[in-house]
Amino acid sequence: MLRIPKTQWVASLASATRCQSTSARRTTGDEYQYLQRSKIPMLHFQPSLPRLPIPELEKTCARYLAAQQPLLTPDAFERTKEAVKQFSQEDGPKLQTLLKEFDAKNKHTSYISEPWFDMYLRDRAPLPLNYNPLLMMNPDPRPAFNDPVLRTTNLVISSLRFMKSLRSKTLEPEVFHLNPAKSDTHMFRTVTSLMPSIISTYVAYTFKAYPLDMSQYQGLFGGTRIPELGKDRIYRNDSSRHVLVLRKGNMYAVDVLDAQGNIEQPATLLARFERIFNDTKLPAADPLGLLTTENRDTWATARAHLAQLGNNTKSLELVDSALFCLCLDDSTLNPDNPIPAIREFLFGDGTNRWFDKSFSLIVAKDGTAGINFEHSWGDGVAVLRYFQEIFKETTKAPFADVGLQGFDNQSNEAIVPIEFTLDDRVKTAVRTAENNHNAIIDSLDMSYMKYEGINKSVCKKQRISPDSVMQLGFQLAYYKQHGNFVATYESCSTAAFRHGRTETMRPCTLATKAFCEEMERREGPKKKGAAELRDMMNECSTVHGQLTRDAAMGQGFDRHLFGLRHTAQKNGLPLPALYQDPAYAAINHNILSTSTLSSPALLAGGFGPVVKDGYGIGYNIQDGYLGSVVTSYKSHRNGREFVDCLRAAYEDINKVLTATGPPAKEK
């Protein structure tokens, strides 16, 4: 399952610097309506983005075997080698030819895009925990701006400014700057904007700047995943002017754009959100958002019945067409123990959520904010960009200032309660969904680990990859806990290609296995000293870096094998023996599913385990610490023990780093 992609592609995102004081910001004209007016048109690079390559079959087979070797016994590995040999000589070449033929007929997209969308939309698992991830935002550093109504107003204004820039195609194109000092410049923007689109990407390469695919951005606003039997569908609306607001399970359609499509004034929006925050309406007796926590076929059946009652079709249209979902919660964040708030934002009790929306902006009563997003329409690249942009603007130059008085003479027309006609069948479905959801979330353990001994500056000083250090910690922790090695998933973006999605990077390698075994060895020959262990750690980092580069360039093996399997199924061909080998099922049963984010906007990120006996690990490395949110099911794994092992692993790694110091620079 996909998670949020590696952020090296977005860490250097170009953004306009805004240094005006909050009191000086104008709320008339384009300055208020648009977040960015990019010199380079938003889709300028899109036509010249390279196509996602289909790897050579021989290289995919070799990479697959390399990933399998640390996981298998010698006998099992020999059997897998035979299956791979047969595949490379017999079934594989035919499937490779068919896949290339399909790719040649669909040059507007990538070979993985269609089957990947299809995989998501056909899965019947509930969205919470199984798919929807969470990004929790840092508080505004100015306490007064964390007032929930004020922060909601500012976050919504910045969201709408982002949306209008996106829809007018004036949002800054997403570019990864390898050397920002040389490419994130006026000259770069001038030169590339003057180039024809068909060659502009290649011109950007001469600046060592890499434009990224923008195709997923269209799914951010006005989108909803609608449940249908067998396969869901994505619905999008580009003309709506309202957001869906949930408060105590009650739903409202709140206009945020005027009749001309302009963003309403800050005082107007503040008055509308203040009214809903202060609404004395009792919590919904039958909160329909609970139905979005159900198995997709179950929800599809319930929704079809719901649509037949009263005027519910119109009410569902208000929900589906909303620009996004805004959830106003009563939870608070305890900085010393963020787990309850993370749980609430990731899944909560389901009563104040509509998990089908493309994304939900959640604001708690202490101003804590976050994004919970539906995963089928995209891989998180667009969400992360949006997340960072609105955090930056609202904390540096918001439009609604402290002391702003709300004023709205159209609130009765602009705030419409969304009412539904319910019968006993729907009410029973809601109760059943509530029981099912509670059973699942009660079975989930969530732990948080913050370790201050290693951080970005330590890794920079030690000249070692922060991501490789964190991933090495996960391998060592699992080995400490269980004494073996398992399939590990790390998501890597392929957004440098047209309609690229993600590729899997496999962090469990022969190098990490050797290091972990040596660190934990208690018997046999004399244990290696710190210098030798550091050499082994450097090797782990080198291998990790190469695998990451391969994946980012579309040269992993997971998506290729997935595409070849899909090709066999689509053409009615027998399933090759490679896919029936137990080792193939095992490596795709990802016990350790990991995803990283590093952003000044991010407080924490989280998601559920992708398999019942696995761990879901959302991690980040900051200037002062490294942190992980670890989820697991209590009946299958001991999450707290794993976190204890994880802390011990980083302490062991830190001892090696401290004892040896950075490696000598190469001459």
C-alpha positions, -999 to 999 in steps of 0.1 A, spaced: 0 0 0 12 35 -8 20 61 17 32 95 17 62 99 -8 98 107 2 101 144 6 134 151 -9 114 160 -41 94 187 -23 118 199 4 131 227 -18 97 237 -31 98 273 -44 74 296 -26 70 333 -27 84 351 4 58 371 22 70 395 48 41 420 52 28 426 87 -6 411 94 -22 444 97 -10 456 63 -24 428 42 -50 440 17 -82 420 12 -91 434 -22 -79 425 -56 -56 397 -66 -34 401 -36 -62 386 -15 -76 362 -41 -45 344 -51 -17 328 -32 8 329 -61 10 345 -95 39 325 -109 62 338 -135 63 303 -149 28 289 -158 19 261 -135 18 234 -162 46 248 -183 69 218 -177 42 192 -180 44 185 -218 82 179 -216 83 158 -185 100 125 -193 78 94 -193 82 68 -165 106 42 -178 97 5 -179 129 -11 -164 148 -38 -183 134 -72 -173 169 -86 -164 175 -57 -140 141 -60 -123 148 -97 -117 182 -90 -103 168 -62 -80 140 -85 -69 165 -113 -59 187 -88 -41 157 -77 -20 147 -113 -13 181 -126 -2 182 -110 33 147 -123 40 150 -159 30 167 -191 42 193 -204 17 170 -232 6 140 -208 1 163 -184 -18 174 -211 -42 137 -219 -50 131 -182 -56 161 -180 -79 147 -209 -100 113 -191 -102 130 -159 -112 151 -177 -138 120 -193 -154 102 -160 -154 131 -141 -170 134 -167 -198 98 -177 -204 68 -157 -191 86 -124 -185 96 -115 -220 61 -120 -234 46 -99 -206 73 -72 -211 64 -69 -248 27 -66 -240 34 -40 -213 56 -20 -237 29 -21 -264 3 -8 -239 27 20 -228 34 30 -264 -4 35 -270 -7 57 -239 20 82 -241 0 108 -223 4 89 -190 26 63 -173 23 25 -175 15 23 -138 -11 50 -134 -43 32 -146 -37 -1 -128 -27 17 -96 -58 38 -95 -78 7 -103 -61 -12 -74 -71 15 -49 -107 19 -61 -113 -18 -61 -101 -24 -25 -131 -29 -2 -113 -22 30 -125 7 52 -106 40 45 -97 48 81 -64 31 92 -62 11 60 -57 41 36 -63 76 50 -31 91 64 -27 121 88 -5 152 87 -6 171 120 4 207 119 26 225 143 9 252 164 12 288 153 42 301 173 21 331 183 -4 317 210 -31 343 202 -33 330 166 -42 295 179 -77 307 188 -97 280 170 -120 304 151 -92 327 141 -69 298 130 -98 281 111 -105 314 93 -68 319 83 -64 283 73 -95 284 51 -85 317 35 -50 304 26 -66 271 14 -89 291 -9 -60 312 -21 -41 280 -29 -71 266 -47 -77 297 -68 -41 298 -78 -43 262 -87 -74 265 -108 -61 297 -126 -29 277 -133 -8 305 -116 5 283 -88 43 280 -88 52 248 -107 67 222 -83 104 219 -88 131 200 -70 161 223 -68 193 203 -63 212 235 -57 186 262 -47 212 289 -45 217 285 -83 183 275 -96 157 288 -72 163 322 -87 148 350 -109 171 340 -137 159 304 -136 122 315 -138 129 340 -165 149 316 -187 126 286 -184 94 306 -188 107 319 -221 114 283 -234 88 264 -253 70 239 -230 81 210 -251 118 216 -241 114 235 -208 121 206 -186 154 198 -203 164 235 -200 156 232 -162 179 202 -160 208 225 -171 202 244 -138 202 211 -119 165 217 -112 139 190 -117 103 199 -125 78 175 -110 45 161 -122 15 183 -113 -13 160 -126 -25 149 -91 -32 185 -80 -66 185 -98 -78 160 -72 -73 183 -42 -104 204 -42 -140 195 -49 -133 158 -50 -149 128 -33 -145 91 -34 -180 76 -39 -186 40 -28 -200 16 -54 -202 -22 -54 -170 -38 -66 -152 -5 -74 -155 30 -62 -154 61 -84 -139 95 -80 -163 125 -83 -151 160 -89 -169 194 -90 -151 225 -102 -180 250 -97 -190 247 -60 -186 277 -37 -190 259 -3 -171 238 21 -186 209 41 -183 217 78 -188 191 105 -194 200 141 -205 174 167 -215 151 138 -239 178 124 -232 189 88 -233 223 72 -227 237 37 -209 270 43 -203 294 14 -167 306 13 -168 321 -22 -192 348 -34 -214 345 -65 -185 357 -87 -162 331 -72 -142 355 -51 -131 346 -16 -153 361 11 -138 388 34 -120 376 65 -146 392 88 -173 374 69 -157 340 71 -147 345 108 -184 353 116 -196 321 98 -171 298 115 -177 315 149 -214 308 145 -209 271 139 -183 268 167 -208 284 191 -239 265 178 -257 250 207 -272 222 186 -269 188 203 -246 162 188 -261 143 159 -281 114 170 -272 94 139 -239 109 125 -238 97 90 -200 102 88 -197 69 106 -209 52 74 -176 63 57 -157 41 81 -173 10 68 -163 -17 43 -168 -1 9 -194 -25 -4 -213 -21 29 -212 16 26 -221 15 -11 -253 -5 -3 -262 19 26 -256 50 4 -277 37 -24 -306 31 0 -300 65 17 -302 83 -17 -337 69 -22 -351 86 9 -367 120 9 -345 148 -5 -312 130 3 -299 131 -32 -296 169 -29 -280 166 5 -254 141 -8 -246 164 -36 -238 192 -11 -215 168 7 -198 154 -25 -194 187 -43 -179 206 -13 -145 221 -19 -132 202 10 -143 190 44 -137 211 75 -140 192 108 -143 214 140 -134 192 169 -135 194 207 -101 176 212 -69 193 225 -32 185 222 -10 176 251 25 184 239 40 159 264 17 131 251 5 138 216 -8 103 210 -45 110 220 -46 139 196 -29 120 168 -54 91 173 -83 116 172 -71 132 140 -62 99 123 -95 82 129 -113 95 160 -147 80 168 -158 86 133 -188 108 142 -172 141 131 -156 129 98 -164 123 62 -135 101 52 -145 100 15 -136 137 9 -103 143 -10 -91 158 22 -104 170 56 -89 200 74 -93 194 111 -92 221 137 -95 213 174 -107 236 201 -72 247 211 -63 255 175 -44 223 168 -48 216 131 -42 187 107 -50 171 74 -66 137 70 -68 127 33 -83 100 11 -55 82 -8 -69 69 -40 -67 101 -60 -30 108 -52 1 99 -33 4 129 -10 27 151 -31 0 176 -37 -13 174 -1 22 180 13 27 211 -9 -7 225 1 0 216 38 33 235 38 20 265 19 -10 272 42 11 267 73 37 291 60 12 318 51 -10 315 82 20 316 106 39 345 88 13 367 71 -23 357 79 -52 378 66 -73 376 98 -57 393 127 -61 390 164 -91 411 175 -109 409 141 -146 413 147 -168 390 126 -195 405 105 -218 387 81 -252 400 69 -258 369 48 -252 342 73 -287 327 71 -282 321 34 -246 312 36 -248 285 62 -271 257 52 -276 228 76 -274 196 56 -304 175 66 -311 139 58 -342 117 59 -333 86 78 -353 54 83 -346 24 106 -325 7 81 -301 37 79 -300 41 116 -292 5 121 -264 8 95 -250 38 115 -250 18 148 -234 -11 131 -207 11 116 -201 27 150 -196 -8 166 -173 -19 138 -152 12 139 -149 12 177 -138 -25 176 -111 -17 152 -97 15 169 -99 -2 203 -77 -30 189 -51 -4 177 -20 5 197 -2 37 190 31 48 204 53 78 200 91 79 202 112 111 203 149 107 204 172 137 208 205 120 205 204 120 166 191 149 145 196 166 112 227 184 123 243 153 138 238 134 105 252 164 85 282 165 108 287 128 106 282 129 68 256 101 68 221 100 53 194 108 79 170 86 62 194 56 61 200 61 98 163 61 106 157 30 84 186 12 99 171 19 133 138 2 122 158 -29 111 178 -31 143 147 -26 165 128 -54 148 158 -77 150 162 -68 187 125 -77 193 121 -107 170 155 -120 160 147 -120 122 142 -98 92 109 -90 74 96 -73 43 100 -35 47 83 -8 26 95 27 21 77 49 -4 96 69 -29 81 95 -53 85 91 -90 70 126 -96 99 135 -118 81 116 -145 48 123 -162 20 108 -142 46 91 -120 31 77 -88 55 60 -63 80 32 -62 89 10 -33 123 13 -18 133 -19 1 154 -8 31 162 -44 44 194 -53 26 223 -76 31 242 -46 45 216 -38 71 213 -75 80 250 -78 85 251 -47 107 222 -57 129 235 -92 134 269 -79 144 254 -53 168 234 -80 185 260 -108 184 267 -123 218 288 -153 209 315 -164 185 345 -145 173 355 -112 189 329 -86 182 339 -58 158 350 -25 172 334 9 167 355 17 136 345 -15 119 309 -10 128 310 25 114 323 11 82 294 -13 81 270 16 88 285 36 60 280 7 37 243 5 48 240 42 39 257 38 5 234 9 -5 204 28 9 213 59 -12 216 39 -44 183 21 -39 166 55 -32 181 69 -64 170 39 -84 135 41 -71 132 78 -77 143 73 -113 117 46 -119 142 18 -115 128 -2 -87 113 -36 -92 79 -35 -73 59 -14 -97 74 -32 -127 64 -66 -114 30 -53 -104 26 -40 -140 36 -73 -155 12 -92 -133 -16 -68 -142 -7 -73 -179 -11 -111 -175 -44 -107 -158 -57 -82 -183 -48 -104 -212 -62 -136 -197 -28 -153 -194 -18 -178 -168 -2 -164 -136 36 -170 -139 52 -192 -112 71 -162 -98 39 -147 -85 29 -181 -69 62 -184 -51 55 -179 -13 85 -155 -13 66 -131 -35 36 -131 -12 59 -126 18 78 -96 4 45 -79 -4 32 -86 31 49 -55 45 54 -60 82 73 -27 85 55 -1 64 73 32 67 68 67 54 88 99 61 81 136 61 104 164 71 88 198 71 88 228 95 50 226 93 48 191 106 42 181 142 36 144 134 24 121 107 7 88 110 -12 59 94 -23 24 103 -4 -9 97 -9 -22 62 -12 -58 75 -27 -71 107 7 -83 120 26 -53 110 38 -19 121 28 14 105 57 38 111 54 75 103 87 91 110 106 124 106 140 138 115 141 174 126 167 199 136 165 188 173 154 152 173 141 122 153 106 110 159 83 81 150 46 74 154 42 36 155 8 18 151 1 -19 155 -28 -42 164 -26 -53 200 -36 -89 192 -7 -93 168 22 -70 179 36 -54 210 40 -18 198 53 -5 231 80 -31 232 90 -23 196 93 14 205 115 5 234 137 -15 211 137 14 186 150 38 212 177 12 222 186 9 185 191 46 181 212 47 212 234 19 198 237 37 165 245 70 183 273 53 203 289 41 171 286 76 155 300 93 186 329 69 190 341 72 155 332 107 142 327 116 106 345 97 78 374 114 61 365 134 30 373 118 -3 401 136 -21 
